């Protein structure tokens, strides 16, 4: 990771922690390799419990429906577009 990327990550994590503090909620930052590996493992397990996905690019949101029926919402300007199926038109190109 370049120093510039590390600086951007530090700035982003500090901004999020500061925003949470304004809401009087504490947040923790994980950058240490072992803690980050644990967080990634937990996230992978959590994602693997997904049974359905609703991607709504127009509002920048993805809703995950887990195997137990619970919902998790992710606000992201990028993720809904990555998940959306590209539009194709019948008879085009072929």
Rosetta blueprint (number, residue, H / E / L):
1 X L
2 X L
3 X H
4 X H
5 X H
6 X H
7 X H
8 X H
9 X H
10 X H
11 X H
12 X H
13 X H
14 X H
15 X H
16 X H
17 X H
18 X H
19 X H
20 X H
21 X H
22 X H
23 X L
24 X L
25 X L
26 X L
27 X L
28 X L
29 X L
30 X L
31 X L
32 X L
33 X H
34 X H
35 X H
36 X H
37 X H
38 X H
39 X H
40 X H
41 X H
42 X H
43 X H
44 X H
45 X H
46 X H
47 X H
48 X H
49 X L
50 X E
51 X E
52 X E
53 X E
54 X E
55 X E
56 X E
57 X H
58 X H
59 X H
60 X L
61 X E
62 X E
63 X E
64 X E
65 X E
66 X E
67 X L
68 X L
69 X L
70 X L
71 X E
72 X E
73 X E
74 X E
75 X E
76 X L
77 X L
78 X L
79 X H
80 X H
81 X H
82 X H
83 X H
84 X L
85 X L
86 X L
87 X L
88 X L
89 X L
90 X L
91 X L
92 X L
93 X L
94 X L
